[in-house]
């Protein structure tokens, strides 16, 4: 008898076919008020689940007494209660590395768009406000040869540093839980304290995972340390930033601008003050959102799932 697996997000049919070779699959394209009751009913005899964003906590696990593996289709796993999962002897996996370059492309695109005010200039043209050559009040700022500070120098951080160093001749500063000798050797990156990074960087790119230690990592004090000509980019998680402090920093000129792919609440509410500021570029959490990369992530999650339900060690087991 095949183990039962639930896929709770839309994935390519090839991924479902791969899982179906080993498992009986129940799939949901999304979870909402209409599908959740059915999802919880199917959980009762499920051995594995695959998807992203779902809070896997005691409440959910109590509905899944036979669960053996939880597979996130993401690098981050702040949606998983790892203590509860581990206490029940359940394996958890994620999908690192396959999205590094795609997310780095997005972050550098966001950085460029914010620095050169590209969305704002696009609207200037499209709304018929471009009547003559623009004045200094609409100028952007240079990216090349500037100082980029990266907070969280993991795989994506390395990929961002590569683009900055080789493509834009930027000086790289980084702050991380541990030294990254690869980044220091290949990109000339300099390890420094968070305060030093904030004080010296022209661009601050936040790429740290969300943990109890990094929640609200960027707050009032941190934005005050930044240059008033500096630009802040967030591609980590919304809760790593005190959004009220960020709004204040942008409104008062403590920092020049911000580019954001993540928010505390997603989708972001339309009355959020960040959306009314011209010096903010916003994206709907699209860091890894290309067909190619999402397919790779889903297939890697599927391989983790199949391995775990076949009695093997999944290639991307989360270890706490």
C-alpha positions in Angstrom: 0.0 0.0 0.0 1.4 3.4 -1.0 1.9 6.1 1.6 -0.5 9.1 1.3 0.8 12.5 0.4 -1.0 15.9 0.4 0.2 18.6 -1.9 -1.4 21.9 -0.8 -0.3 24.3 -3.4 -0.5 24.4 -7.2 2.5 22.6 -8.8 3.4 21.4 -12.2 1.7 18.2 -13.3 5.2 16.6 -13.8 5.8 17.1 -10.1 2.5 15.4 -9.2 3.3 12.6 -11.6 6.7 12.1 -9.9 5.1 11.9 -6.5 2.3 9.6 -7.7 4.9 6.9 -8.7 5.5 6.4 -5.0 2.5 7.9 -3.2 -1.2 8.2 -3.3 -1.6 11.9 -3.9 -4.3 14.3 -2.8 -3.8 17.8 -4.2 -5.2 21.2 -3.4 -4.3 24.2 -5.6 -4.9 26.5 -2.6 -6.2 26.4 0.9 -9.0 28.7 1.8 -12.3 28.6 3.8 -13.8 26.3 1.2 -11.0 23.8 1.0 -9.7 23.8 4.6 -12.3 21.4 6.0 -11.5 18.9 3.3 -7.8 19.4 3.8 -8.1 18.6 7.6 -10.2 15.5 6.8 -7.5 14.3 4.5 -4.8 14.9 7.1 -6.2 12.2 9.3 -4.4 9.5 7.5 -1.7 11.5 5.6 2.0 10.5 5.8 3.5 13.5 4.1 2.5 17.1 3.2 4.1 19.4 0.6 3.6 23.1 0.1 4.5 26.5 1.5 3.3 29.2 3.9 1.0 26.9 6.0 1.5 27.1 9.7 2.5 23.6 10.7 2.0 23.7 14.5 0.4 21.7 17.3 -3.1 22.4 16.1 -2.4 21.1 12.6 -0.3 18.2 13.8 -3.0 17.0 16.1 -5.1 16.4 13.0 -2.3 14.3 11.4 -1.4 11.4 13.7 0.4 9.4 11.0 2.4 12.3 9.5 6.1 11.4 8.9 7.4 14.3 6.8 6.6 18.0 6.1 8.1 19.4 2.9 8.4 23.2 2.5 8.7 24.5 -1.1 10.8 27.4 0.1 14.2 28.1 1.8 12.6 29.8 4.8 10.7 27.7 7.3 9.5 30.2 9.9 6.0 28.7 9.2 7.1 25.4 10.8 7.0 24.9 14.6 10.3 22.9 14.6 10.1 22.1 18.3 6.7 20.5 17.9 7.6 18.8 14.7 10.8 17.3 16.1 9.1 16.2 19.4 6.8 14.1 17.3 9.6 12.5 15.4 8.5 14.1 12.1 11.1 15.1 9.4 11.0 18.6 7.9 12.7 19.7 4.7 13.1 22.9 2.7 14.4 23.8 -0.8 17.7 25.7 -0.5 20.1 26.7 -3.3 17.9 26.2 -6.4 16.5 29.7 -6.0 19.6 31.6 -5.1 20.3 33.2 -8.5 16.6 34.0 -9.2 16.2 35.7 -5.8 19.5 37.6 -6.3 18.2 38.8 -9.7 15.1 40.1 -8.1 16.9 41.8 -5.3 19.4 43.5 -7.6 16.5 44.5 -9.9 14.7 46.0 -6.9 17.9 47.8 -5.8 18.4 49.3 -9.3 14.7 50.2 -9.6 14.8 52.0 -6.2 18.1 53.8 -6.9 17.1 55.1 -10.3 13.4 55.6 -9.4 12.3 53.5 -12.4 8.7 52.7 -11.4 8.2 56.4 -10.6 9.7 57.5 -14.0 7.6 54.8 -15.8 4.4 56.4 -14.4 5.7 59.9 -15.3 5.8 58.8 -18.9 2.7 56.7 -19.0 0.5 59.4 -17.3 1.6 62.1 -19.7 3.5 64.1 -17.1 6.8 64.0 -19.1 6.6 67.4 -20.8 10.3 68.3 -20.9 13.7 67.1 -19.7 13.5 66.1 -16.0 15.0 68.3 -13.3 17.2 67.4 -10.4 14.2 66.8 -8.2 13.6 63.6 -10.2 17.2 62.4 -10.4 18.2 59.0 -9.0 21.5 57.9 -7.5 24.4 55.8 -8.8 24.8 52.2 -7.9 28.2 51.4 -9.4 31.3 51.9 -7.1 29.1 52.3 -4.1 29.2 50.3 -0.8 26.7 47.5 -0.5 26.0 46.0 3.0 24.5 42.6 3.0 22.9 41.3 6.2 22.7 37.5 6.0 25.5 36.2 3.7 24.0 32.8 2.8 23.5 31.4 -0.7 21.4 34.3 -1.9 23.7 36.8 -0.2 26.6 35.3 -2.1 24.7 35.6 -5.4 23.9 39.3 -4.7 27.5 40.0 -3.8 28.6 38.3 -7.1 26.4 40.7 -9.1 27.5 43.7 -7.1 31.2 43.0 -7.2 31.7 41.8 -10.8 28.8 43.8 -12.4 28.9 47.1 -10.6 32.4 47.3 -8.9 30.7 47.7 -5.5 32.5 47.4 -2.2 30.9 44.6 -0.2 30.4 44.7 3.6 28.5 41.8 5.3 27.2 40.8 8.6 26.4 37.2 9.3 26.3 34.7 12.2 29.6 33.4 11.0 32.4 34.4 8.7 32.0 33.7 5.0 35.5 33.0 3.7 34.2 32.3 0.2 32.7 35.8 -0.1 35.8 37.4 1.4 38.1 35.6 -1.1 36.0 35.8 -4.3 34.1 39.1 -3.8 36.5 40.9 -1.5 33.7 41.1 1.0 34.5 42.6 4.5 33.0 41.1 7.6 31.8 43.7 10.1 29.4 44.4 13.0 25.8 45.3 12.1 26.4 48.8 13.4 29.5 49.3 11.2 27.6 48.0 8.2 24.7 50.3 8.7 26.9 53.3 9.2 29.1 52.7 6.2 26.8 51.3 3.5 25.2 53.2 0.7 22.8 50.2 0.2 21.7 47.9 2.9 20.2 44.6 1.7 18.5 42.4 4.4 18.5 38.7 3.5 18.5 37.0 6.9 16.0 34.3 7.8 13.3 35.1 10.3 14.1 33.8 13.7 13.4 35.1 17.2 16.8 36.8 17.1 16.1 38.6 13.8 12.5 39.6 14.4 12.5 43.5 14.2 16.2 43.4 13.5 15.8 46.7 11.7 14.2 49.2 14.0 14.4 52.9 14.9 18.0 52.7 16.2 19.2 50.8 13.1 17.6 53.2 10.6 19.1 56.2 12.5 22.5 54.6 12.1 22.2 54.5 8.3 23.3 57.4 6.1 20.6 59.8 5.1 21.6 59.0 1.4 21.3 55.3 1.9 18.7 52.9 0.4 17.3 49.9 2.3 16.3 46.7 0.5 14.4 43.9 2.2 14.2 40.5 0.6 14.1 38.4 3.8 10.8 38.4 5.7 8.5 41.3 6.6 8.8 40.7 10.4 12.5 41.3 10.3 11.7 45.0 10.0 9.8 47.3 12.3 7.6 48.8 9.6 6.5 51.8 11.7 10.2 52.7 12.2 10.9 52.3 8.5 8.0 54.6 7.6 9.3 57.2 10.1 12.8 56.9 8.6 11.5 57.4 5.1 9.2 60.3 5.9 11.8 62.2 7.9 14.7 61.7 5.5 16.7 59.5 7.9 17.2 57.3 4.8 16.7 58.1 1.1 14.5 55.3 -0.1 13.5 51.6 0.3 12.8 48.7 -2.0 10.6 46.0 -0.4 9.6 42.5 -1.6 8.2 41.4 1.8 5.8 42.8 4.4 4.6 42.0 7.9 1.2 41.2 6.5 0.9 39.7 3.1 -0.9 40.7 0.9 -0.2 44.2 2.3 -3.2 46.3 3.1 -3.9 49.1 0.7 -4.0 51.7 3.4 -0.5 50.8 4.6 1.5 54.1 4.9 4.4 52.5 3.0 2.3 52.4 -0.1 1.7 56.2 -0.1 5.4 57.1 -0.2 7.1 57.9 -3.5 10.5 56.9 -2.2 9.4 53.2 -1.7 9.3 50.6 -4.4 7.1 47.6 -3.6 6.9 44.1 -5.0 4.4 41.3 -4.1 6.9 38.8 -2.6 8.2 37.7 -6.0 11.8 36.8 -5.1 11.8 33.3 -6.6 8.7 33.8 -8.8 9.8 32.5 -12.2 8.3 29.4 -13.8 11.7 27.7 -14.1 12.7 28.3 -10.4 9.3 27.4 -8.9 9.4 24.2 -10.9 12.8 23.4 -9.5 11.7 24.2 -6.0 8.6 22.0 -6.3 10.5 19.1 -7.8 13.2 19.3 -5.1 10.4 19.3 -2.4 8.9 16.3 -4.1 12.3 14.5 -4.0 12.5 15.3 -0.3 9.0 13.9 0.2 9.5 10.7 -1.8 12.8 10.0 -0.1 11.3 10.5 3.4 8.4 8.3 2.7 10.6 5.6 1.2 12.7 5.2 4.3 15.6 7.3 3.0 17.1 10.5 4.4 15.8 13.5 2.4 18.5 15.6 0.7 17.4 18.8 2.4 16.4 17.8 5.9 16.1 20.8 8.3 18.4 20.3 11.3 17.8 22.3 14.4 
